[in-house]
Amino acid sequence: QKEVEQNSGPLSVPEGAIASLNCTYSDRGSQSFFWYRQYSGKSPELIMSIYSNGDKEDGRFTAQLNKASQYVSLLIRDSQPSDSATYLCAVKRASGTYKYIFGTGTRLKVLA
Amino acid sequence: DAGVIQSPRHEVTEMGQEVTLRCKPISGHNSLFWYRQTMMRGLELLIYFNNNVPIDDSGMPEDRFSAKMPNASFSTLKIQPSEPRDSAVYFCASRFNNNEQFFGPGTRLTVL
């Protein structure tokens, strides 16, 4: 079992719809969770971080964390073609540590 | 302010040759990471430096890989001898203390 699992996709959604990206992790001791966006041929960039159970909203993005079920999700409202990218989920085992464990990413396609 | 700088951006070499990848972290950052990204395995941490000292090299695949950080503004990742299975995108990332890590543009390595 991989430490961080994501569906590779592609996930296709029409423009204006809500895109829902999911990630599960195996280490119950994980405390910090991140979503990175990576455009084709580019480097990952951080778009959301979440540390406690519940929802965290930032503009069109909402991160959701459920530690009991060991999953974290990212919702993108009013999806735009410019949101088409690969979204990487990353987990850190404990606060203050350096090691991020990345999933292999979900490719999102927003259709105009 | 310049971001993380990596060179070369693309490298094509033949099996058995030595490859050296270079990274200049963001000025003032005290942590540096080398990652490798492939379709199959995703983004994997190879080695982590803190204050120029290698803290964790457990991700370095084998003795053919070595990394150095002679000063706060420069790091190298060397592969000798290179093999076709080393073909991947290699990212360098830096951060200050426990803050967000910023990725460089990556080096796409192809070993023939």
HADDOCK unambig.tbl for C-alpha pairs under 7 A between the chains (distance, minus, plus):
assign (segid A and resid 42 and name CA) (segid B and resid 105 and name CA) 6.20 0.50 0.50
assign (segid A and resid 43 and name CA) (segid B and resid 103 and name CA) 6.13 0.50 0.50
assign (segid A and resid 43 and name CA) (segid B and resid 104 and name CA) 6.57 0.50 0.50
assign (segid A and resid 43 and name CA) (segid B and resid 105 and name CA) 5.34 0.50 0.50
assign (segid A and resid 43 and name CA) (segid B and resid 106 and name CA) 6.65 0.50 0.50
assign (segid A and resid 44 and name CA) (segid B and resid 103 and name CA) 6.53 0.50 0.50
assign (segid A and resid 96 and name CA) (segid B and resid 98 and name CA) 6.04 0.50 0.50
assign (segid A and resid 102 and name CA) (segid B and resid 43 and name CA) 5.95 0.50 0.50
assign (segid A and resid 103 and name CA) (segid B and resid 42 and name CA) 6.48 0.50 0.50
assign (segid A and resid 104 and name CA) (segid B and resid 41 and name CA) 6.54 0.50 0.50
assign (segid A and resid 104 and name CA) (segid B and resid 42 and name CA) 4.27 0.50 0.50
assign (segid A and resid 104 and name CA) (segid B and resid 43 and name CA) 6.81 0.50 0.50
